[in-house]
C-alpha cells in the first residue's frame, strides 16, 4: 500500500488470543470492531483523527514476540463501543451512559497477513527509529505512523 496525501496511517495493537490477523481475515467482510480501547489518547485518535481508508499496521501484542502481523484499513467512522454498556464485559464502564458514551471504536478491515516483523527486526532499520511503538515505555494501543514510515514498512512487508 502506498502513501497518499489524504490518508493517515496507524499501528493498532491486538492480543492474538482476543483478535488475531487471522481472526480478522476470517470475519464477515474481513472486518472487526476495534473494541476495548480504554485509553483516552488512543480513543481520541479513533474519534478525532481516523478516517475511512486510513492504513493500519495490525500489531500482535501480549505475546512473545510481539510484532506486525498484517495490513488493514479503517473501515468505518467512529461510533460508541457497545462493550462499555455491557455489565458482563471486561470492557464495561459503569460511568458510561448511552446518551453520553465515553468510549469509541472504529471497524477495521483486514487486508492481508504479512511477514511477521518483531521489534528487534524493526529496530534494525534506522529509517524506523522514530516509530512510536519502539519507544521505551510506549504502551498505547494505537499510535500514528508517518507516511515515510508507512512507505518504508510497505517495502519490508512486501
C-alpha positions as a Markdown table, in Angstrom:
| # | Residue | x | y | z |
|---|---|---|---|---|
| 1 | Unk | 0.0 | 0.0 | 0.0 |
| 2 | Unk | 1.5 | 3.3 | -1.0 |
| 3 | Unk | 1.2 | 6.5 | 0.9 |
| 4 | Unk | -1.4 | 9.0 | -0.2 |
| 5 | Unk | -1.8 | 12.7 | 0.5 |
| 6 | Unk | -5.2 | 12.4 | 2.2 |
| 7 | Unk | -4.5 | 9.2 | 4.1 |
| 8 | Unk | -3.3 | 8.7 | 7.6 |
| 9 | Unk | -1.5 | 5.7 | 9.0 |
| 10 | Unk | -1.8 | 3.8 | 12.3 |
| 11 | Unk | -0.4 | 1.0 | 14.3 |
| 12 | Unk | -3.2 | -0.8 | 16.2 |
| 13 | Unk | -2.4 | -3.4 | 18.8 |
| 14 | Unk | -4.5 | -6.5 | 19.4 |
| 15 | Unk | -3.8 | -9.5 | 21.6 |
| 16 | Unk | -3.9 | -12.5 | 19.2 |
| 17 | Unk | -5.9 | -14.6 | 21.7 |
| 18 | Unk | -8.6 | -11.9 | 21.5 |
| 19 | Unk | -8.4 | -11.0 | 17.8 |
| 20 | Unk | -5.6 | -12.0 | 15.6 |
| 21 | Unk | -5.0 | -11.0 | 12.0 |
| 22 | Unk | -6.3 | -14.5 | 11.0 |
| 23 | Unk | -9.4 | -13.9 | 13.1 |
| 24 | Unk | -10.0 | -10.6 | 11.4 |
| 25 | Unk | -9.4 | -12.1 | 7.9 |
| 26 | Unk | -12.0 | -14.8 | 8.7 |
| 27 | Unk | -14.6 | -12.4 | 10.0 |
| 28 | Unk | -17.5 | -11.4 | 7.7 |
| 29 | Unk | -16.1 | -8.9 | 5.1 |
| 30 | Unk | -12.8 | -9.4 | 7.0 |
| 31 | Unk | -14.0 | -6.6 | 9.2 |
| 32 | Unk | -13.9 | -6.4 | 13.0 |
| 33 | Unk | -14.9 | -3.7 | 15.5 |
| 34 | Unk | -11.9 | -2.5 | 17.5 |
| 35 | Unk | -13.5 | -2.9 | 20.9 |
| 36 | Unk | -12.0 | -2.4 | 24.3 |
| 37 | Unk | -9.8 | 0.7 | 23.9 |
| 38 | Unk | -9.8 | 2.3 | 27.3 |
| 39 | Unk | -7.1 | 4.9 | 27.0 |
| 40 | Unk | -8.2 | 8.5 | 26.3 |
| 41 | Unk | -5.4 | 9.3 | 23.8 |
| 42 | Unk | -6.0 | 6.1 | 21.8 |
| 43 | Unk | -9.7 | 6.8 | 21.9 |
| 44 | Unk | -9.1 | 10.3 | 20.6 |
| 45 | Unk | -7.1 | 9.0 | 17.7 |
| 46 | Unk | -10.1 | 6.9 | 16.7 |
| 47 | Unk | -12.7 | 9.5 | 17.4 |
| 48 | Unk | -11.0 | 12.6 | 16.0 |
| 49 | Unk | -8.3 | 11.6 | 13.6 |
| 50 | Unk | -9.0 | 8.3 | 11.8 |
| 51 | Unk | -10.8 | 8.4 | 8.5 |
| 52 | Unk | -12.2 | 5.7 | 6.2 |
| 53 | Unk | -9.4 | 4.1 | 4.2 |
| 54 | Unk | -6.6 | 5.0 | 6.6 |
| 55 | Unk | -3.9 | 2.4 | 6.6 |
| 56 | Unk | -3.4 | 0.2 | 9.6 |
| 57 | Unk | -0.4 | -2.0 | 10.7 |
| 58 | Unk | -2.1 | -4.9 | 12.6 |
| 59 | Unk | 0.2 | -5.5 | 15.6 |
| 60 | Unk | 0.0 | -8.6 | 17.7 |
| 61 | Unk | 0.7 | -7.7 | 21.4 |
| 62 | Unk | 0.6 | -9.6 | 24.6 |
| 63 | Unk | 2.5 | -12.4 | 23.0 |
| 64 | Unk | 6.2 | -13.3 | 22.6 |
| 65 | Unk | 7.4 | -11.8 | 20.4 |
| 66 | Unk | 5.0 | -9.0 | 19.6 |
| 67 | Unk | 5.1 | -7.6 | 16.1 |
| 68 | Unk | 3.4 | -6.5 | 12.9 |
| 69 | Unk | 1.3 | -9.4 | 11.6 |
| 70 | Unk | -0.8 | -7.8 | 8.8 |
| 71 | Unk | -2.1 | -4.9 | 7.0 |
| 72 | Unk | -5.6 | -3.5 | 7.4 |
| 73 | Unk | -7.6 | -0.3 | 6.9 |
| 74 | Unk | -10.1 | 1.8 | 8.8 |
| 75 | Unk | -13.5 | 0.6 | 7.6 |
| 76 | Unk | -16.0 | 2.9 | 9.4 |
| 77 | Unk | -16.5 | 6.2 | 11.0 |
| 78 | Unk | -16.1 | 6.2 | 14.8 |
| 79 | Unk | -19.1 | 5.0 | 16.9 |
| 80 | Unk | -19.7 | 4.1 | 20.5 |
| 81 | Unk | -18.1 | 0.9 | 21.8 |
| 82 | Unk | -21.1 | -1.2 | 22.9 |
| 83 | Unk | -18.9 | -3.1 | 25.4 |
| 84 | Unk | -18.8 | -0.1 | 27.7 |
| 85 | Unk | -22.5 | -0.6 | 28.4 |
| 86 | Unk | -22.4 | -4.4 | 28.9 |
| 87 | Unk | -22.1 | -5.3 | 32.6 |
| 88 | Unk | -20.6 | -8.7 | 31.8 |
| 89 | Unk | -17.9 | -7.4 | 29.5 |
| 90 | Unk | -14.3 | -7.0 | 30.7 |
| 91 | Unk | -14.6 | -3.5 | 29.0 |
| 92 | Unk | -17.7 | -2.4 | 30.9 |
| 93 | Unk | -17.5 | 1.2 | 32.2 |
| 94 | Unk | -20.2 | 1.9 | 34.8 |
| 95 | Unk | -19.6 | 5.6 | 34.3 |
| 96 | Unk | -20.5 | 5.5 | 30.6 |
| 97 | Unk | -24.1 | 6.3 | 29.5 |
| 98 | Unk | -25.8 | 5.6 | 26.2 |
| 99 | Unk | -26.7 | 9.3 | 25.9 |
| 100 | Unk | -23.0 | 10.2 | 26.7 |
| 101 | Unk | -20.7 | 7.4 | 25.6 |
| 102 | Unk | -17.2 | 7.6 | 26.9 |
| 103 | Unk | -15.5 | 5.1 | 24.6 |
| 104 | Unk | -15.5 | 5.0 | 20.8 |
| 105 | Unk | -14.3 | 2.5 | 18.2 |
| 106 | Unk | -13.8 | 2.1 | 14.5 |
| 107 | Unk | -14.2 | -1.0 | 12.4 |
| 108 | Unk | -11.0 | -2.4 | 10.9 |
| 109 | Unk | -10.9 | -4.4 | 7.7 |
| 110 | Unk | -8.0 | -6.8 | 7.5 |
| 111 | Unk | -6.4 | -6.8 | 4.0 |
| 112 | Unk | -3.7 | -9.4 | 4.4 |
| 113 | Unk | -1.3 | -11.3 | 6.6 |
| 114 | Unk | 2.3 | -10.1 | 6.2 |
| 115 | Unk | 5.7 | -11.4 | 7.1 |
| 116 | Unk | 5.9 | -11.1 | 10.9 |
| 117 | Unk | 8.1 | -8.1 | 11.9 |
| 118 | Unk | 9.2 | -8.1 | 15.6 |
| 119 | Unk | 10.5 | -5.0 | 17.4 |
| 120 | Unk | 14.1 | -6.3 | 17.0 |
| 121 | Unk | 13.6 | -6.6 | 13.2 |
| 122 | Unk | 12.2 | -3.1 | 13.1 |
| 123 | Unk | 15.0 | -1.6 | 15.2 |
| 124 | Unk | 17.5 | -2.9 | 12.7 |
| 125 | Unk | 16.3 | -0.1 | 10.3 |
| 126 | Unk | 17.4 | 3.4 | 11.1 |
| 127 | Unk | 14.5 | 4.7 | 9.0 |
| 128 | Unk | 12.2 | 3.4 | 11.7 |
| 129 | Unk | 14.0 | 4.9 | 14.7 |
| 130 | Unk | 11.0 | 7.3 | 15.3 |
| 131 | Unk | 8.3 | 4.6 | 15.2 |
| 132 | Unk | 6.3 | 5.2 | 18.4 |
| 133 | Unk | 5.8 | 1.5 | 19.2 |
| 134 | Unk | 9.6 | 1.2 | 19.5 |
| 135 | Unk | 9.9 | 4.0 | 22.1 |
| 136 | Unk | 10.8 | 2.8 | 25.6 |
| 137 | Unk | 7.7 | 2.9 | 27.8 |
| 138 | Unk | 5.2 | 3.2 | 25.0 |
| 139 | Unk | 2.1 | 1.3 | 26.0 |
| 140 | Unk | -0.5 | 3.0 | 23.8 |
| 141 | Unk | -2.7 | 0.5 | 21.8 |
| 142 | Unk | -3.0 | 2.9 | 18.9 |
| 143 | Unk | -0.2 | 5.1 | 17.6 |
| 144 | Unk | 0.2 | 7.2 | 14.4 |
| 145 | Unk | 2.7 | 6.1 | 11.7 |
| 146 | Unk | 4.2 | 8.8 | 9.5 |
| 147 | Unk | 3.8 | 8.5 | 5.7 |
| 148 | Unk | 7.6 | 7.9 | 5.4 |
| 149 | Unk | 7.5 | 5.1 | 8.0 |
| 150 | Unk | 4.5 | 3.6 | 6.1 |
| 151 | Unk | 6.3 | 3.7 | 2.8 |
| 152 | Unk | 9.4 | 2.1 | 4.3 |
| 153 | Unk | 7.4 | -0.6 | 6.1 |
| 154 | Unk | 5.4 | -1.3 | 2.9 |
| 155 | Unk | 8.7 | -2.2 | 1.3 |
| 156 | Unk | 9.6 | -4.5 | 4.1 |
| 157 | Unk | 6.2 | -6.2 | 4.3 |
| 158 | Unk | 6.1 | -6.9 | 0.5 |
